[in-house]
Amino acid sequence: PVTITQSFWDAIIAKDTDAAMAFVADDVVIRGGLEDYDNKADFKAHMSSDLTLAQTFEVSDLKLTSEDTVTCLIKVTHDGYLVVIGPAKLQVKDGKIIYIEFS
């Protein structure tokens, strides 16, 4: 799970949405961000938007907290302004991220 999570964030940081989505299940559930998502297609559309692509992502402190769950700290900036900072929880099943929660 840690390797999958790190690879997902590495692709997001590199602004390679297609590579990032390779680590995400089709029925992924995302909660706690600016919007909630219940599938990969909608999440990919958001991550591919001009607004999101203009943002800078930093991820640190990845920790395996259970057999299938990784937590980390995420920081998002836009034009030098802090947009989001806080913990995130990602759950992995069968090699794909199935759940992402931003606190």
N, C-alpha and C positions, 0 to 999 in steps of 0.2 A: 503493500500500500504506500509506503513512503516513496519508493522509486517512481511509482505511477503518479503520485501527487506532485513530486518534484518535477517530473517531466512535463506534466500539465502546466504548472506555473512557469517553467522555463519557456515553453512555447508561447504562453500568454505574454510574458515579458518581452519575447522576441517579436511579438505582434504577428505570430503565425497561427491564425485561428484554426485553419484546417488541421495542423499538427496537434493543437490543443484538443480539438474535438475528437481526435482519434482515441483519446483516453477517457471519453465520456460516453456513458450508456445512452441509448436512444430515449429511454424513459427517465432520464435524470430529473431529480427534483432539486430546485434551488430556492432557498428561503432566506429572508432577512436582509437582502440587498435592497436596492431602490425599487426593484420589481421582483416578483416571484415567477419562477418558470417550472413547467411540468414536462418539458421535453427538450431534447437536444436541438431541434430545429429552431425553436424560439430563442434559446440561449445562444446559439451560434449567430443568429441574426443580430442579437444585442451586442455580442462580442465583436462582430464584424462592422458595427456602425462606426461612422466617422467620429462620433463623440468618444466612444470607447477606445478607438485606435489612437486618439490624441492623448489618452491618459498614460501615465507611467505607473507601473506596478512594481512593488518591492515585496518580497516574501521572505520571512525569516522564522527561525525557531520551530521547524517542523519536528513533530514528536508523534510517535506511534502511541496512542492512548488505549487501544484495544486491538484485537486481532485484525479488525477491518477498518479502523478509524484513525485518521491523522488530524492533528490540530496544527495550526500555524498562525502567525501574525501577518496580516496583510496591510499594506499602506498604498493608497492610490492618490496620485496627484494629477492635477489638470492645470496646464499653464502655470506651474509652480505653486499652485494652491492645493492645500491638503483637502481631499474630497472624503476619504474614508481612512480610518485607522482602527484596527481591532482584530479580534480573533476570528478564525474561520475553522470549521470542522468539515472534513471530507470523508465520506465513507466509500470504500472500494469493495466491489464484489465481482468475481470472475474476471479480474483484470481491468475493470472499468469503474470510473467514478459514478456512483448511483445517487449520491446525495451531497449537497454543499449547503452549509449553513453559515451565514455571516452574523456575528453577534453585535 
